Amino acid sequence: MTQEPARDAELDQALTLRLLQASPIAELALVALAAVSVGFLFHVVPLTSLVVWGLAVTAAALGRTWWRRRVLRTNPSAQQIRHGLRLWVAASALIWGCGAGLLAVHVPFQLVALSIVVLAGLVAGGLVTLMPDRPAFKILLGSLFVPLVLGILAGGIDRERVAAMTLIAVFAGFELVVHQRAYRDLVEHESTKALAVRQHRELEESLTRVKLLSGLLPICAGCKKIRDAADVWHEVEVYVREHSEAEFTHGLCPSCARQFERGLPLKEWQTRE
């Protein structure tokens, strides 16, 4: 069994930020889907129940939007964000799943098949929006399909219902595998991007510490001092040390070593050679 890729702080932050990305179209789609479902089922389900369910779906969608905006303002930890997201996913998915489960008990099985299609669409959307968090996607699947399966079982056991439950199980397993692969690809992509950003930052920091000597250096032909841009003359060692990362160690070349052995003063070494 393969292990999940290790996640550092930068990667964890990047995945968490992806969870907070706004998706107004997806949220509006949930509300619109709920409205269509209410309009389609009002002749077979009590209108009061449908209205309550539709309001619950809308409240969950709006609540998740409110939560996300609040998180962006307060800047909590990544762990707190993930826990909060999972709670909202569970609440929203349970509303849809329980609605589908109750539907499976009281309506013809053809409408139950329609509810399965609707829930499958919700799972497909969650596959994208919940890609950075595997537990949240598992919560979505369980909250959607467990109540539906219980509702199907409560309506009796026949060939159609067994086939429907088998289809749900196969579909849920397939979506788990797809989500796992998508999650690993996302982690690899974000890891590579974070590494590139880190290396770029380290390179910039290194460049700011490195000083290069280039161009023509005005040097005195006699004393060998170097003149800087402010017309100040510096010893070669001082100038090089201030304008580069070079450091000096001292010794004697063969010529100076011979002069030193003769006991000549330092200033006379070059003139006597």
N, C-alpha and C positions, 0 to 999 in steps of 0.2 A: 504494500500500500504506500503510495507516494505521499510525502509530507508537503504541506503548504510552504511556499517560499517564505523565508524569514522577512519580517517587515521592520524597517527602522522607523525612527520618528518622522522623518520627512515623507516617507512613503505612506505612513499611516495618516498623516495630515492631508496628503494629496487625495487619498481615497475618501477620506471624510468630507473634503470639500466637494467632491463629485456627488456625494449623497445629498448635499445641500443645494445643488444646482436647481434653479427654478424650472419648472415644466408646466407653464400655464395651460398649454394645449392639452396635456394629459389630464390635468385636473378638471378642465372644462369638459373634456370627453367623458369623464366619470359622471359628472352631473347630467350631461346630455343623455348618456346611456341610461341613467336612472329614470330620467323623464320619459324616454322612449319605452322603457320597461313598464312604467306605470300606465302609460297610454295603451300599451298592447295588452295588459292583463286586467284592466279595470272591469271587464265584463265577466271574468271568472273568479276574481278575488275581491273581497270587500274593499270598497274604495278607501275606507278609513285606514285599514291596514296598509294599503299601498301608499297612502299619503304619509303615514308615519314612517314607513320604510324609506321613502324617497327623501323625506326631511332628514332622516338619520344619515343617509349617504351624503347628502349635501353638507350637513354639519361636520361629518368626518373629513370631507375634502377641504372645507374652509378651515377647520381646526388644524389640519396638517400644514396648510399655507401659513396660518398665523404662527404656528410653532416654528416653522423654518425661518420666518422673518425675525422672530424673537431671538432665535439662536444666532443669527447673523449680527444682531445688535449686542448681545451679551457675551459672545465669544467663550462658550464653555469648553470643557475638555473633549477630546475625541471620543472617549468612552461614554461620556454623558450624552453626546450627540447620537451615538449608535443606540444606546438604550432608549432614548426618546423616540427615535425613528422606529424602532421595533415595536414600541407600544402603539404608535399611530398606525403602523401597518397592520398590527393585530386587530385593532379596533375597527379599522375600515374593512379589512377582509372578513372579519366575523359578521359584520352587517350584511355584506353580500352573500357570504356562505350560509348564514342562518336564513336569510330570505329565500335562497335557492332550496335549502333543505325543507322549509315549510311549504314551499311551492310543490316540492316532490310528493308531499303527503296529500295535498288537496286538489291537484289539477291533473288532467290527462298526461300520460307519459310523453306525448309529443312536445308539450311545453317544457317538460323537464329536460328533454334533449336540447331545446333552445337555450335553457339556462346554462347547460354545460358549455355550449358554444360561447356564451357571454363570459362565463368565468375563465374559459380558455383564453379569451382576448385580454382579460385582466392579467392573467399570468404572463402572457407575451409582453405586455407593457411593463410588468414588474421585472421581467428578465433584463430589461435595459436600465430602468431607473434604480434597481436594487443590485446591479452588477457588483458594486464595490463591497457588498456586505452579504456573505453567504447565509448567516443565521436569519437575517431579515427576509431573504427569499424563501427559506424553509418555513418561516412563520407564515408568510403569505400563502404558500401552498396548503399548509395544514389548516389555516383558518378558512380558506375558501372551500376546500374539498371534503374535509371531515364532516361538517354539518350537512353537506349535500349528500354524502354517502349514507349518513344516518337517516336522512329523510327518505332516500330511495329504499332503504331497508324497511323503514316504517310503513311504506306503501305496499309492501308485499314482495315476494320473491317469484320472479318469472324469468323467462329467457331474456327478454329485453332489458330488464333491470340488472341482471347479472352481466350482460354484455356491456351495459353502461358503466357499471362499477369497474369492470375489467379495463375498459377504455380509459377511465379516469386514472386508474393505477398506472397503466402503461404511459399515459401522457405525463403524469406527475414525475415518474421516474426518468423519462426522457428529458423533461425540462430541468431536472436536477443535474443531469449529466451535462447538458448544454450550458447551464449556468456555471458549473464548476470549471469547464474549459474556458468560458468567457472570462471568468474571474481570474484564472491563471494568466491568460493573455493580458488582461488589464494590469495585473500586478507586475508582469514582466515589462510592459510598456512604461508604466509609471516609474519602475525601478531604473530603467535605462535613462529616462528623462531626468530623474532626480540625480543620477550619477553624472550625467552631462552637465547639469546646472552646478553641481558641487565642484566638478573639475574646472569648469569655467571660472567659478568664483575663486578657487584656489590659484588658478593661473593669474587672474587679475591681481590678487593679493601679492603674488610673487613678483609680478612686474612692477608693482609700486615700490617694492623693496630694492629692486635692482637698478643701479645707476650705471650707465654706459658712457665711456669716453669715446667720442667720435669727432670727426672733422679735424681742422688744423689747430694745433696747440702752440701758442706763442711762447717759446722757451728762450731763455737768455743763453747766448753762445759761450759766455764766460762762466757764470756761477750755476747755470742750468736750472734757475728758478723758472716757474711757469706763471704767466700773467693771466688772471681771470677776467671776467666780463666787466668788473668794476675797476680795472687797471691796478689791481693789487697783486704783488708778486709773492708766490708761495714756494716753499721747498717742494721738490718733486714728490717726496713721500707724503707730505701733508695734502697736496692737491689730489694725488691719486686716491688716497684713503677717503677723502671727502666726496669724490665723484665716482666711486666705484665700490664694489664689495671686496676689493683686494686688500690684503694685509701684507706687511713686510716682515721678513726674517733677515737677520744681518749675518754676514760672513765676509770673507776676503777672496777676491779673485786671485789667480796665480800671480799676476803682475804686482798687485798691491801686497800680496803676501811676501814677495821678495823684498819690496821696499820696507815692509814692516820688520823683516829679519835684519835689515841693514841698520834699523834704528832711526830711520829718517822721520821727521815730523809729518803728520798727516797732510798738511797743506803742500808739502814738497814732493809727495809721492808721484803725482802725475808729471810734474815738471822735471824730475830727475830721471824718469823712465826713458 
